[in-house]
Amino acid sequence: MKKIFGALIILSLLALLISACAVGSNQATGPNPVHMDDSSFKLLSIDIKKGDKITLINDNAPVHIIANGTWGDNNTPKPGSETGAPKINNLQVDGFGSGSIGPFNTAGTFQIYCTVHPGMKLTVNVK
């Protein structure tokens, strides 16, 4: 009986250790991945080909709400959409979730931002 109880404790500790190592690492995949942490994109910009999409991957718990536009001076939100940009209407990317934007069918430079986190912006360069 003691051996079974001891084995259960060891297995429980091992499971706890494995799950602790996985915290903060989202295994989501998709075309042109852009990871996000608590309050920022991990890239300032991404270069993609015309017709491609990007995949936003939330590596942490806070929810991000993504839209067309950027943050201006003094972290003032500047909603807006460049000609040819795919319309992003408050895409919610929950904690440890992911979301897709696109396709980007027009060459150019496009801005997206998180409406919740001041300063959180991404430039998408489409060639």
C-alpha positions as CSV (number, residue, x, y, z in Angstrom):
1,M,0.0,0.0,0.0
2,K,2.9,2.4,0.9
3,K,4.5,1.7,-2.5
4,I,1.3,2.6,-4.4
5,F,0.8,5.7,-2.3
6,G,4.5,6.7,-3.0
7,A,4.1,6.1,-6.7
8,L,1.0,8.3,-6.8
9,I,2.9,11.1,-5.1
10,I,5.8,10.8,-7.5
11,L,3.5,10.8,-10.5
12,S,1.6,13.8,-9.2
13,L,4.8,15.7,-8.7
14,L,6.0,14.8,-12.1
15,A,2.7,15.9,-13.7
16,L,2.9,19.2,-11.8
17,L,6.5,19.8,-13.0
18,I,5.6,19.1,-16.6
19,S,2.6,21.4,-16.6
20,A,4.6,24.2,-14.9
21,C,7.1,24.0,-17.8
22,A,4.4,24.4,-20.3
23,V,2.9,27.6,-18.8
24,G,3.4,30.6,-21.2
25,S,4.1,28.6,-24.3
26,N,1.3,28.5,-26.8
27,Q,1.7,25.7,-29.3
28,A,-0.7,27.2,-31.9
29,T,0.6,27.4,-35.4
30,G,-0.4,29.1,-38.6
31,P,1.0,31.1,-41.5
32,N,3.3,34.0,-40.6
33,P,3.0,33.7,-36.8
34,V,3.2,36.8,-34.6
35,H,3.4,36.0,-30.9
36,M,1.9,38.4,-28.3
37,D,2.8,38.6,-24.6
38,D,0.9,40.5,-21.8
39,S,0.9,43.9,-23.6
40,S,2.9,43.8,-26.8
41,F,3.5,42.1,-30.1
42,K,6.8,40.3,-29.9
43,L,7.6,41.7,-33.4
44,L,7.4,45.4,-34.3
45,S,6.8,44.5,-38.0
46,I,6.4,41.5,-40.3
47,D,7.1,41.1,-44.0
48,I,4.7,38.8,-45.9
49,K,3.8,38.0,-49.5
50,K,0.7,39.4,-51.2
51,G,-2.2,37.0,-50.6
52,D,-0.8,35.7,-47.3
53,K,-2.4,35.8,-43.8
54,I,-0.8,36.4,-40.4
55,T,-1.6,34.3,-37.3
56,L,-1.6,36.1,-34.0
57,I,-0.7,33.8,-31.1
58,N,-1.4,34.9,-27.5
59,D,1.3,33.4,-25.2
60,N,-0.2,34.7,-22.0
61,A,-3.5,35.1,-20.2
62,P,-4.6,38.7,-21.0
63,V,-7.2,39.1,-23.8
64,H,-6.2,41.2,-26.8
65,I,-8.7,43.0,-29.0
66,I,-7.1,43.7,-32.4
67,A,-8.3,46.3,-35.0
68,N,-7.1,48.4,-37.9
69,G,-5.1,51.4,-36.8
70,T,-2.2,52.2,-34.5
71,W,-1.2,54.0,-31.4
72,G,0.0,57.6,-31.9
73,D,1.9,60.0,-29.7
74,N,1.2,59.8,-26.0
75,N,-0.4,56.4,-26.6
76,T,-3.4,58.0,-28.3
77,P,-5.4,55.4,-30.2
78,K,-5.6,56.1,-34.0
79,P,-8.2,53.7,-35.5
80,G,-8.2,53.6,-39.3
81,S,-7.6,51.4,-42.3
82,E,-5.2,51.9,-45.2
83,T,-6.7,51.3,-48.7
84,G,-6.5,47.6,-49.5
85,A,-6.1,46.4,-45.8
86,P,-8.3,43.5,-44.7
87,K,-11.0,44.7,-42.4
88,I,-10.3,43.8,-38.7
89,N,-13.3,44.4,-36.6
90,N,-12.2,44.0,-33.0
91,L,-10.8,40.5,-33.3
92,Q,-10.6,39.1,-29.8
93,V,-7.7,36.8,-29.1
94,D,-8.3,35.2,-25.7
95,G,-5.6,34.1,-23.3
96,F,-3.4,31.4,-24.9
97,G,-5.6,31.5,-28.0
98,S,-4.9,32.5,-31.6
99,G,-6.5,34.4,-34.5
100,S,-6.0,34.8,-38.2
101,I,-5.9,38.1,-40.1
102,G,-6.1,38.4,-43.9
103,P,-5.5,37.6,-46.6
104,F,-3.6,40.7,-47.4
105,N,-4.3,41.0,-51.1
106,T,-2.8,44.4,-51.8
107,A,0.9,45.3,-51.6
108,G,1.7,48.0,-49.1
109,T,2.2,48.8,-45.4
110,F,-0.6,48.2,-43.0
111,Q,-1.1,49.0,-39.3
112,I,-2.9,46.9,-36.7
113,Y,-3.1,47.4,-33.0
114,C,-4.5,46.1,-29.7
115,T,-7.3,48.5,-28.6
116,V,-6.8,47.3,-25.0
117,H,-3.1,47.8,-24.5
118,P,-1.6,51.2,-25.1
119,G,1.4,51.1,-27.5
120,M,0.7,47.6,-28.7
121,K,1.0,47.9,-32.5
122,L,2.3,45.9,-35.5
123,T,3.2,46.9,-39.0
124,V,2.5,44.4,-41.8
125,N,4.6,45.0,-44.9
126,V,3.1,43.2,-47.9
127,K,5.3,42.7,-51.0
